[in-house]
Amino acid sequence: MSKRIYYTLLLVWIVCLSLYFIWQIWDIYWVIKTCLSILIVLSCGFLWYQNQFWLRKQNATNLHSIPKSQRIVLVAGDDLSDWIESSERWRLLRDSMWVRVEDCAQLIDIYRALDEQNKIANGILLIINPDRYPHVAALEQRISQWRQEIETVQALYKRQLPLTLGIHTNLLDKNLDYWPQNINNQLCRQRSSVQEYFECLQKQLDSYAALNPQQPEHISYTVASTLYLNQQWLIQYVIKNLLPEKPYRNSLYLVACVWLNSFNSNQNADWRKFEIEATGLVTPNQTFTVTGLKNFPIIENNFVHQRYLSKGAKYLCYGINWFLIFCLIGTGYSFVENKKWLQKVIAGHQQYIAIPQHMEKERLDSINNLKLIQQTLHDYMTYGEPRKMGFGLYHATRLLPIINKDINTFQLEKQKKQIIRLDTTALFDVGQSKLKTDAKLVLQGVLTWVQANPNKRVLIDGHTDNTGNAASNKTLSFSRAEAVRDWLVNASTFPEDHFTVQGYGDSKPIASNDNPQGRSKNRRVEITLVDMNHTD
């Protein structure tokens, strides 16, 4: 299949995955779902239309005869004829291919031609000959044009185009073709880092000048001092037009600076004036006849070896990125929904354990809520959790044993405790703890119930409303509980220690004391049957 078909299938896959996530996983309003679906379809349709029908600018640069090479270096700037003849487009040197870029306007076309052949430039050698510019303004303008074109290429193709700056000099020292030595991990994107780079170069110069003149790496002190002046001139006039104070997106990557032997000098050039003012020496005019092509400086190691990424691989990467983004969004959304559900389950458990045992109605409502949660968790375990929570982050089933324990505990309490509430109005007169004459009619049913459960312990609790003094109410409630116990002991064969008596006064109301009906409910005697091993 062609790249066009691959690209179409990729867009269709992205649309299907997006719609599946929006309509099946994302729990949002249907209006928002519809708007997002339309937006995704239109966006992918626009990308497909752009790829199918937009005409690319025709490239007039003829680079179809370029062979395969490990490295491709673009050579641009001044005096290129010293290295590549004007009739040549490229030259193969060592294991690198050097492509000629005569003018900055050709840079984009040449890079496009390389891209069409699945090739990528590893860097650009920008050659500057200061003797060709009588005024600094002309040189600065030229450098700014190259900077803009290089940044445009980096922005269009999303690739680095590392820059090595080559400076002409008339020192005619053969060692300059092999100096400076490569400084590893050097990447200058702002002027301050260039200053540090030149300091490293100056240390190399000092070490080369200190060598024995018989050694091939030796550089004379005259050459070293002149190169030092070159560096100061570069920082003052050239670097400021190449690199900003602070790097920004697509700004240049300066990796090295080399010096090239030149064969002409212009005493009227601005650089020569700078040199004469700094040293007081006038460099004599020099004329040489050059036969054959010169060697390029050894700069290949300055460039990062970048591998070409074809369009198909790009589209595959885009698809993987989209897939990862959707997975990230789905996982994040699932995490939020799962966290809400976990908080709901934990809140139900904490609510149940926070309710006092005497508030039976509230405890029963809390247990009913826990039973709904228990059923939901069982359904999730049986039929699978919802997509919005099961996108790899569902852990609520870990709380199921805790919910089961709460429900079982409540059911055991109901089994252990069997309660009868007696209204004290039927047993006692107001403010009294002596049983009425007809109280035995009420207590007879209690006695029958107690005798039917001989293995159960009997708890007798007295309660009052909040009328009167709290201490008096507690004493009265205890006395009434004792009166009931004494009657049951006398009417049965159970010993006295079979009964436990407590008086709570008004501390455990079951209704509001703000109205007569509530106070009447709170005036009560509770008789509870519990297991013998139960502790309350």
C-alpha positions, -999 to +999 in steps of 0.1 A: +000+000+000+011+036-007+018+062+020-014+079+011-034+048+020-014+043+052-021+079+062-059+076+055-061+044+075-042+061+104-067+090+104-097+066+103-082+046+132-077+078+152-113+089+146-127+055+156-106+054+188-117+090+197-154+083+191-152+051+211-136+069+241-161+098+239-193+077+236-184+046+256-160+057+283-163+094+289-194+101+311-203+136+300-234+153+285-245+141+251-243+177+237-206+179+246-200+144+232-216+155+199-196+187+197-163+168+204-171+141+178-178+167+151-146+186+160-125+154+158-140+143+125-135+178+109-099+180+122-090+146+108-108+154+075-088+186+072-055+167+078-065+142+052-075+169+027-042+187+033-022+156+027-042+146-004-047+179-023-024+206-011+004+212-037+038+214-024+062+240-038+082+225-067+118+222-059+142+232-087+173+220-069+187+190-086+202+166-060+189+133-073+224+120-080+235+122-044+248+088-032+240+074+002+264+086+029+267+084+067+268+121+071+255+151+050+270+185+057+257+217+041+285+242+032+273+278+029+286+313+031+315+330+014+343+318-010+329+283-015+349+280-047+380+272-026+364+239-018+336+231-042+337+242-079+307+262-090+298+234-114+294+209-086+264+205-063+282+183-038+315+167-030+322+134-012+351+139+013+361+111+037+329+095+049+308+127+046+290+143+017+294+181+015+265+199-003+270+234-016+245+261-006+254+293-026+228+315-011+206+315+020+175+316-002+184+281-015+187+265+020+150+255+022+149+241-013+180+220-007+167+207+026+134+198+010+152+180-018+172+160+008+139+152+027+123+139-005+152+114-008+148+103+028+181+120+037+188+144+065+216+170+069+236+165+101+248+201+102+258+232+083+292+248+079+287+286+076+319+302+062+325+338+069+353+358+052+356+392+070+378+406+042+348+407+019+328+431+040+342+467+042+315+476+068+303+456+098+267+464+090+269+444+057+283+414+075+257+416+103+229+418+078+243+387+060+246+367+092+211+377+102+197+364+069+215+330+074+202+328+110+166+334+099+168+307+072+183+281+095+157+288+121+130+285+094+143+250+084+144+239+120+108+251+125+094+235+093+111+201+096+113+199+134+149+189+133+181+204+146+206+218+121+237+223+142+259+251+130+297+252+128+311+286+121+341+288+098+362+320+098+388+329+070+422+340+081+454+347+062+478+332+087+485+303+064+493+279+092+487+243+081+478+233+116+447+255+113+431+228+091+431+205+121+424+230+149+405+234+172+401+200+186+366+189+191+351+198+225+326+171+235+291+180+247+295+216+236+262+231+225+259+269+225+224+284+223+231+317+240+260+342+241+271+334+276+278+298+267+298+309+236+321+329+260+328+297+279+335+279+247+361+304+235+378+302+269+382+265+263+397+272+228+421+297+243+434+270+267+440+248+236+458+277+219+481+282+249+489+245+250+497+244+213+519+275+214+538+260+243+548+229+223+582+224+207+583+240+172+594+207+159+561+190+168+534+191+141+507+205+164+528+235+173+513+270+166+534+301+169+526+328+195+519+352+166+492+329+153+478+323+188+476+360+196+460+368+162+434+340+168+427+355+202+419+388+185+397+369+160+377+355+189+371+389+205+360+403+171+336+374+167+320+379+200+316+416+194+302+416+159+292+381+148+280+360+177+255+387+188+237+383+154+237+345+156+227+337+192+202+355+215+207+365+251+183+337+261+175+307+238+141+304+224+123+277+204+141+269+171+170+292+179+204+282+165+226+254+179+263+265+176+286+235+181+320+247+170+341+275+155+370+268+131+395+289+113+402+284+076+433+295+057+425+323+033+444+334+002+436+370+000+434+400+024+416+433+022+433+461+042+401+482+039+379+456+055+365+463+089+382+433+104+416+446+092+410+479+108+401+462+141+433+442+139+455+472+131+440+492+160+445+463+184+481+454+174+495+483+154+507+459+128+497+460+091+494+427+074+509+428+039+488+419+009+493+383+000+486+366-033+488+329-039+479+306-068+458+276-057+457+245-078+432+217-070+407+216-042+415+222-006+407+199+022+378+206+045+385+210+082+378+179+103+344+190+117+322+159+112+324+150+149+310+183+159+276+173+145+251+150+161+244+121+138+207+123+131+188+095+114+161+102+088+125+094+099+103+086+070+067+098+067+053+064+074+074+062+106+063+098+115+026+088+110+031+057+131+047+079+158+018+103+156-006+074+160+012+060+190+013+094+205-024+099+200-030+064+214-009+072+245-027+105+250-061+088+248-049+062+273-036+089+296-069+108+294-089+076+299-067+065+328-070+099+344-108+100+340-110+064+353-089+074+383-112+103+391-144+082+389-128+053+408-117+078+435-152+091+438-166+056+442-139+046+468-148+078+488-185+068+487-177+033+500-154+045+527-179+072+537-206+046+541-184+025+563-173+054+584-209+066+588-220+032+601-192+029+627-198+065+639-234+059+648-240+050+685-256+016+691-287+031+709-296+050+677-311+019+660-330+037+633-300+056+620-279+024+622-305+005+602-305+033+575-267+031+573-268-007+570-294-004+542-270+019+524-241-005+529-262-034+515-268-013+483-230-008+481-224-045+488-248-055+460-231-031+436-197-045+444-209-080+439-223-071+405-190-055+395-171-087+405-196-109+386-203-089+355-174-065+354-169-030+365-180+000+343-156+013+317-154+047+333-139+030+364-123-001+350-097+015+327-070-001+347-075+015+380-105-002+396-098-013+433-131-008+451-135-046+455-108-045+481-132-029+504-159-056+500-146-076+530-150-045+552-185-039+541-194-075+546-180-073+581-201-043+590-233-059+578-226-092+595-218-074+627-251-056+627-270-088+620-252-106+648-261-077+671-298-081+662-296-118+668-279-113+702-301-085+714-339-090+718-354-058+733-388-051+749-396-014+757-421-008+785-437+026+790-431+036+827-466+052+828-481+017+829-457+006+856-451+036+879-467+067+891-451+101+882-418+105+900-422+071+918-402+039+916-428+016+933-447-007+909-484-001+904-509-028+914-518-036+879-482-035+867-480-073+869-503-075+839-477-059+818-448-077+834-464-111+831-458-111+793-421-102+800-418-131+825-432-155+799-406-142+773-377-145+798-387-180+808-389-191+772-352-181+768-335-196+799-300-194+783-303-157+777-290-130+800-315-103+810-305-066+808-329-042+825-322-005+817-342+024+831-346+057+812-363+091+818-369+123+800-350+155+807-375+169+831-360+177+864-325+172+877-301+149+858-288+132+889-323+126+903-334+113+869-305+088+869-313+076+905-350+073+896-343+053+864-321+029+884-346+024+911-373+016+886-351-009+869-345-026+903-382-027+910-388-046+877-359-069+884-372-077+919-406-086+906-391-109+879-369-126+905-398-132+929-421-144+901-395-168+886-369-194+895-340-173+881-314-161+906-308-124+910-274-125+892-293-136+860-304-100+857-283-069+851-296-035+861-286-001+847-301+034+851-292+059+824-316+087+833-320+111+803-286+103+787-300+080+760-331+095+745-348+078+715-369+108+707-369+145+711-375+160+745-390+192+731-425+179+729-448+157+751-449+128+727-411+126+726-407+128+764-433+100+767-412+077+745-381+085+765-397+075+798-392+038+794-378+005+808-359-016+783-356-054+788-330-070+766-321-107+762-285-113+751-262-143+749-244-154+780-210-144+765-222-110+753-207-080+770-223-046+767 
